[in-house]
Amino acid sequence: MDNLKQYYQELGVDSKVYDYVNVIESGLKGRFEQLDAVAELNQLKVLNAMQKYKISEAHLGGTTGYGYNDIGREAIEAVYADVFGTEDALVRPQITCGTHALGLALSANLRPGDEILAISGKPYDTLEEVIGIRESKGSLAEYGITYCQVDLLPNGSFDYEGIQKAVNERTKLIHIQRSKGYASRPTLSVDQIGEGIAFVKDLNADLIVMVDNCYGEFVEEKEPSNAGADMVVGSLIKNPGGGLAPIGGYICGRSDLIEQCSYRLTTPGLGKEVGASLGVNRQFIQGLFMAPTVTNAAVKGAVFAANLYEKLGFKVIPDGKESRHDIIQAVELNDPQKLIAFCEGIQKASPVDSHVTPVPWDMPGYDSDVIMAAGTFVSGASIELSADGPMKEPYAVYFQGGLTYPHAKYGIVMSLQRMVEKGLLEI
Ligand SMILES: *Cc1c(COP(=O)(O)O)cnc(C)c1O
């Protein structure tokens, strides 16, 4: 223990900061045990799928060119389908990010005249342009696909009455977003999502339910696809890539829907048959193997931070005791200097680019300056420890990730250290 304290001190952490955070951490043992049990179950789930499909050395190599008969790619898709409990899956480096995967799932399965109904409120920012909620070239709106939205009730549950009123003969696809993203609503649990799905299927069993699963994978023992979702969609540089996937997205779901997605990703006629995996099969499969414990590290880091900053008197969302359904943590710092110091601490704790200093800047697409801290092995990967926040009231920092718990913890300790050494906070 003394050795550990010495290392922390060598890395710039004051003795009193170290002692303070240790008290918080020792209060979390029971909570961490529960989280470890979820990781253990998910680890076995993933391992079981890999053994079932007899993953072998030959699957880890890649193909070039057209990529016909890429046995690694096919095995990875079978393993994903098994893990998510679906008929089929599309898991590709040609799916460039989460937004692309979601856009693909929508455009592949909707036709002119169809309507999307979002029942968990406004979708993630980048989807506004995909759907055409914000006017945008190439949006689904340009193809005659319309959009309708029902917000969650103030208590965070589905507005069943509103949903019933909004469903009409053109409604084709129901959109549900599991994670709150950067909105202030609570994140939905898989059980809640399951209830919502049962309700809409009762209204019309033909409705396609798509769940934006970003940031939620492996946080619980079940996925929305185990609760009736027809498609679950996400990014491989978040939870399921386990920090190793360098690019990619996935769609797991009903085989007829995945088939449509494959024709949209490549072309009609070619579908899943093409798409060289280049060199990523090993990282995709090893990343999925790591994903349950990497996600566990990120969730523990979030719980640790919530409890630490809550104790210091800040509003934290979710709070220190709440159950977790995604890896995002928000802390309202109410002070621009504290927000900057927090991000500086995260950056200083990074394995990559620890020597650079984040500064607020006028980033395209935001209505205020934004500060971002990230020192990641995979550019922009938010399963790695990262933090950002808009420079406006309430000066909330959103942070997520951490490939290992000791690193997530160290990053959070450094965020506090930075505030203390700048004289912004007394402990
Ligand atoms: C990150 C995220 C997306 C978009 O993913 P990108 O990979 O950034 O395009 C969509 N929805 C949610 C809820 C997300 O968290």
The ligand as an ORCA input file, in Angstrom:
! r2SCAN-3c Opt
* xyz 0 1
  C     -21.669      7.518    -29.848
  C     -23.109      7.373    -30.090
  C     -23.637      7.371    -31.379
  C     -22.811      7.629    -32.602
  O     -21.666      6.890    -32.699
  P     -20.387      7.458    -33.485
  O     -19.493      6.278    -33.519
  O     -19.854      8.597    -32.686
  O     -20.839      7.858    -34.829
  C     -24.997      7.191    -31.515
  N     -25.794      7.031    -30.448
  C     -25.316      7.034    -29.196
  C     -26.255      6.856    -28.040
  C     -23.956      7.200    -28.975
  O     -23.498      7.203    -27.725
*
